[in-house]
Amino acid sequence: MTTASPGASRSHTVHHGGLDKEKRPDQDVNVADGYLPPLTREETHVLSAAMYNFLSATRRLVEQPLRSMEVNQSEIEVLYFVHNHPGVGVSDIARMRFLRVSNVSTTVRALIANGLLNRASNPDDKRAQMLQVTDKGTRVLDDIAEGWAALINKITDEMNPDSVRILHEASERLNETAFATEHVIDVMQGQSEPTANQQ
């Protein structure tokens, strides 16, 4: 698959207690070595407002390519997550997407029935199953990516060409933001589980 993911997909399994055990490239950033300092409080507020505005404006728009396909938004979210994390399990998807395990299980069964996902036994845990996107599922993601690209073209046509070029050059930083977001979610969920278990 080449188009559904804006960057190279990571073939890492989601691990309980910390997403992707590989070291992030920015973990050893040293301001003294010439790197920029962290954002100030005011700069962080500006960034957060911009990200919220973007997500709010595009949230429903990204669902448009699905209207002509036999998949819904929930199924695409799961399919896309498995594509980025081959071998992931149902419980990991539920934890990372703040969903009920029962709901994810229902979605996974539908995707398997439609030939978009398959599952195999986890050699490290016989009770768990690992999910993989099928060739058919990859084709579906490619088709959706084409639809998303068409929408992005419409959006960028309304923008200053220089701004569009700068935005494109920031693509890898956006991927890095998504990776960091997943890591934060994984930590948050890990911290909340002991409390839930004590109830």
Backbone torsions as a table, in degrees:
resi	resn	phi	psi	omega
1	MET	NA	133.5	-174.9
2	THR	-122.5	-19.2	-171.4
3	THR	-113.1	-22.7	-174.1
4	ALA	-70.2	-28.3	179.4
5	SER	-106.3	127.8	-178.1
6	PRO	-66.7	-16.4	177.9
7	GLY	-135.2	177.2	178.2
8	ALA	-61.8	129.1	-178.2
9	SER	-72.6	146.6	179.3
10	ARG	-96.3	124.8	-179.4
11	SER	-92.0	47.3	179.3
12	HIS	-101.7	141.8	173.2
13	THR	-82.7	143.9	176.7
14	VAL	-73.0	124.5	-178.7
15	HIS	-104.4	137.9	177.1
16	HIS	-62.6	134.2	177.6
17	GLY	90.2	0.2	178.2
18	GLY	165.8	117.4	-177.3
19	LEU	-74.6	129.0	175.3
20	ASP	56.6	101.6	-174.4
21	LYS	-72.7	-7.3	179.0
22	GLU	-67.8	156.7	-178.5
23	LYS	-80.7	131.9	176.9
24	ARG	-69.6	143.4	-174.9
25	PRO	-66.6	-17.5	-176.4
26	ASP	-103.6	13.0	-174.4
27	GLN	-72.4	-23.2	-178.2
28	ASP	-107.0	26.1	-179.8
29	VAL	-60.4	131.4	-178.5
30	ASN	-125.8	116.0	-178.9
31	VAL	-58.8	-36.1	-178.2
32	ALA	-64.9	-23.1	-179.3
33	ASP	-87.2	8.8	175.4
34	GLY	106.9	0.7	178.0
35	TYR	-79.5	153.6	179.7
36	LEU	-69.5	149.4	178.6
37	PRO	-73.6	165.2	177.7
38	PRO	-60.9	158.5	178.4
39	LEU	-65.5	148.0	172.6
40	THR	-75.8	170.7	179.1
41	ARG	-59.2	-43.3	-179.5
42	GLU	-65.4	-41.2	179.1
43	GLU	-65.6	-37.7	177.6
44	THR	-63.4	-39.7	178.4
45	HIS	-64.0	-41.1	178.2
46	VAL	-62.3	-45.1	179.9
47	LEU	-64.0	-44.5	-178.2
48	SER	-64.4	-38.2	178.2
49	ALA	-65.3	-41.3	179.4
50	ALA	-65.2	-42.4	179.5
51	MET	-65.6	-40.4	178.6
52	TYR	-64.3	-43.9	179.0
53	ASN	-59.4	-42.8	179.9
54	PHE	-64.6	-48.7	-178.6
55	LEU	-64.2	-39.5	180.0
56	SER	-65.5	-39.4	-177.6
57	ALA	-73.0	-31.3	-173.8
58	THR	-102.5	-5.8	-173.2
59	ARG	-54.8	-50.9	-179.6
60	ARG	-81.0	-28.4	-177.6
61	LEU	-62.3	-37.0	-177.1
62	VAL	-68.7	-13.3	178.3
63	GLU	-82.8	-12.8	-175.1
64	GLN	-58.5	-43.5	179.9
65	PRO	-60.9	-17.3	-177.4
66	LEU	-80.2	-15.9	-173.6
67	ARG	-61.0	-30.7	-179.0
68	SER	-97.3	9.7	-177.2
69	MET	-120.4	158.3	-177.2
70	GLU	-90.7	44.0	175.9
71	VAL	-139.0	149.5	178.1
72	ASN	-105.2	177.5	-175.5
73	GLN	-62.9	-40.6	-180.0
74	SER	-62.0	-41.2	-179.8
75	GLU	-67.4	-38.6	179.5
76	ILE	-67.0	-39.7	179.4
77	GLU	-60.5	-42.9	179.1
78	VAL	-68.6	-45.1	-179.5
79	LEU	-60.2	-43.2	-179.3
80	TYR	-67.4	-38.8	179.0
81	PHE	-64.1	-43.4	179.1
82	VAL	-65.3	-37.1	177.2
83	HIS	-58.7	-42.2	-179.1
84	ASN	-79.3	-18.3	-178.3
85	HIS	-135.0	69.1	-178.8
86	PRO	-56.8	137.0	179.1
87	GLY	90.6	0.7	-179.6
88	VAL	-66.7	157.3	178.2
89	GLY	-107.6	168.4	-178.7
90	VAL	-59.3	-44.6	-177.2
91	SER	-63.9	-35.3	177.9
92	ASP	-66.5	-42.0	178.3
93	ILE	-61.0	-45.9	-179.5
94	ALA	-60.5	-42.8	-177.9
95	ARG	-67.6	-41.7	-176.2
96	MET	-78.9	-16.9	-179.7
97	ARG	-112.7	9.4	179.6
98	PHE	54.1	46.5	-178.6
99	LEU	-118.8	161.5	174.2
100	ARG	-76.1	140.4	179.7
101	VAL	-58.7	-40.1	-179.2
102	SER	-61.5	-39.1	179.3
103	ASN	-68.4	-40.9	177.9
104	VAL	-65.2	-40.0	178.8
105	SER	-59.7	-42.0	178.4
106	THR	-62.6	-43.8	179.4
107	THR	-64.8	-42.7	179.6
108	VAL	-62.7	-41.9	178.7
109	ARG	-61.1	-40.0	178.6
110	ALA	-65.0	-41.4	179.3
111	LEU	-65.8	-38.6	177.6
112	ILE	-66.8	-43.3	180.0
113	ALA	-61.6	-32.5	179.6
114	ASN	-88.3	2.5	176.5
115	GLY	77.3	19.3	-178.4
116	LEU	-94.9	-22.8	176.7
117	LEU	-130.2	154.5	165.3
118	ASN	-133.9	165.1	-178.7
119	ARG	-137.5	151.8	179.9
120	ALA	-138.2	160.8	179.7
121	SER	-69.0	143.4	177.0
122	ASN	-83.0	118.7	-178.3
123	PRO	-63.5	-21.8	-179.6
124	ASP	-90.5	-15.8	-179.3
125	ASP	-151.5	100.7	-175.3
126	LYS	-61.8	-20.2	179.7
127	ARG	-81.6	-17.5	-176.6
128	ALA	-100.5	158.5	177.5
129	GLN	-127.5	145.4	-179.4
130	MET	-103.8	134.8	-177.6
131	LEU	-101.3	144.6	177.2
132	GLN	-138.4	145.2	175.0
133	VAL	-79.7	133.3	178.3
134	THR	-81.1	173.3	176.2
135	ASP	-60.7	-39.3	177.8
136	LYS	-63.5	-41.5	178.1
137	GLY	-63.0	-37.8	177.8
138	THR	-64.1	-40.1	178.3
139	ARG	-64.4	-38.4	177.7
140	VAL	-62.6	-44.9	178.8
141	LEU	-63.7	-37.3	177.1
142	ASP	-63.0	-42.4	179.4
143	ASP	-63.5	-41.6	179.5
144	ILE	-66.3	-39.3	178.5
145	ALA	-61.4	-36.4	176.6
146	GLU	-63.9	-40.4	177.4
147	GLY	-64.4	-41.3	177.6
148	TRP	-63.2	-41.1	-179.8
149	ALA	-62.1	-38.5	178.2
150	ALA	-63.7	-39.1	177.8
151	LEU	-66.8	-41.3	178.3
152	ILE	-61.9	-37.4	177.2
153	ASN	-60.7	-40.8	178.8
154	LYS	-64.9	-40.4	-179.9
155	ILE	-66.5	-47.7	-176.5
156	THR	-69.4	-23.0	175.3
157	ASP	-64.0	-22.2	179.8
158	GLU	-90.1	-1.1	-174.2
159	MET	-108.5	164.2	173.4
160	ASN	-66.5	131.3	-178.5
161	PRO	-54.4	-37.2	178.4
162	ASP	-64.5	-38.9	178.7
163	SER	-65.8	-37.7	178.9
164	VAL	-63.9	-42.9	179.8
165	ARG	-64.3	-41.3	177.8
166	ILE	-63.5	-41.1	179.1
167	LEU	-63.0	-41.7	178.1
168	HIS	-62.7	-41.4	-179.6
169	GLU	-66.1	-18.5	178.7
170	ALA	-92.1	6.2	-176.3
171	SER	-55.1	-45.2	-178.7
172	GLU	-66.4	-32.7	176.7
173	ARG	-67.5	-34.1	176.3
174	LEU	-66.7	-40.6	175.7
175	ASN	-62.3	-39.9	178.3
176	GLU	-63.9	-37.2	177.1
177	THR	-63.5	-41.2	177.9
178	ALA	-63.6	-41.5	179.0
179	PHE	-62.8	-44.8	179.4
180	ALA	-64.9	-36.5	178.6
181	THR	-63.0	-43.7	178.5
182	GLU	-62.5	-38.7	179.1
183	HIS	-63.9	-43.0	179.2
184	VAL	-63.5	-42.8	178.6
185	ILE	-61.1	-43.4	-179.1
186	ASP	-61.4	-42.1	178.4
187	VAL	-65.6	-44.5	179.4
188	MET	-60.0	-44.2	-179.7
189	GLN	-67.2	-37.6	177.5
190	GLY	-64.6	-34.8	179.0
191	GLN	-73.7	-29.5	-177.5
192	SER	-82.5	-21.9	-176.7
193	GLU	-65.2	-42.1	177.7
194	PRO	-59.1	-38.6	178.3
195	THR	-64.2	-42.5	-179.9
196	ALA	-65.1	-37.5	-179.1
197	ASN	-69.9	-23.8	-178.9
198	GLN	-81.6	-13.8	-177.6
199	GLN	-79.3	NA	NA
